[in-house]
Amino acid sequence: MSFEKKALVIVQSIIAKNTSSFCNGTLFVEEISSKQAAKIETALIENFKCGIIVSKQSVAGFSFDFV
């Protein structure tokens, strides 16, 4: 399974809706709360052992950059 597919599976295990996608290596997730974004960040860090930069993108959207 590719890196992006693994990340999307992790996101879907936390949120019920499929509102996530990748663009230029950045993961975008729409229609989530700050609490859900924090859970996603923690899960991504635990699974990929890398840094994550989380940014608020819209009223209910966040982006996750892998560093």
C-alpha positions in Angstrom: 0.0 0.0 0.0 1.3 3.4 -0.9 2.1 6.2 1.6 -0.9 8.2 0.5 -3.3 5.3 0.7 -2.1 4.4 4.2 -2.6 8.0 5.3 -6.2 8.0 3.9 -7.0 4.8 5.7 -5.8 6.3 9.0 -8.0 9.4 8.4 -11.0 7.3 7.6 -10.5 5.3 10.8 -10.9 8.6 12.7 -13.7 10.3 10.8 -16.8 8.7 9.2 -16.9 10.8 6.1 -14.5 10.5 3.2 -13.6 14.2 2.9 -9.8 13.7 2.6 -7.5 14.0 -0.4 -3.9 14.6 -1.4 -2.5 17.4 -3.5 1.2 17.9 -4.1 2.1 15.8 -1.1 -0.2 17.6 1.3 -3.2 15.9 2.9 -6.3 18.0 3.0 -9.3 17.0 5.2 -12.5 19.0 5.1 -15.5 19.1 7.5 -13.6 18.2 10.7 -13.3 19.8 14.1 -10.1 20.9 15.7 -10.3 17.9 18.1 -10.5 15.5 15.1 -7.6 17.3 13.4 -5.5 16.7 16.6 -6.5 13.0 16.6 -5.5 12.7 12.9 -2.1 14.4 13.6 -1.4 12.1 16.5 -2.3 9.0 14.5 -0.1 10.1 11.5 2.9 10.8 13.7 2.5 7.4 15.4 2.2 5.5 12.1 4.8 7.4 10.0 7.3 8.5 12.7 7.7 11.9 11.1 6.8 15.5 11.8 3.4 16.9 10.8 2.6 20.6 10.2 -1.1 21.2 10.7 -2.7 24.3 9.2 -6.3 25.5 9.3 -7.5 26.0 5.7 -11.2 26.9 5.8 -14.1 27.1 8.2 -13.9 23.3 8.9 -10.9 22.2 7.0 -7.2 21.4 7.8 -4.1 20.5 5.8 -1.4 18.2 7.0 2.2 18.5 5.7 4.7 15.7 6.2 8.2 16.7 7.2 
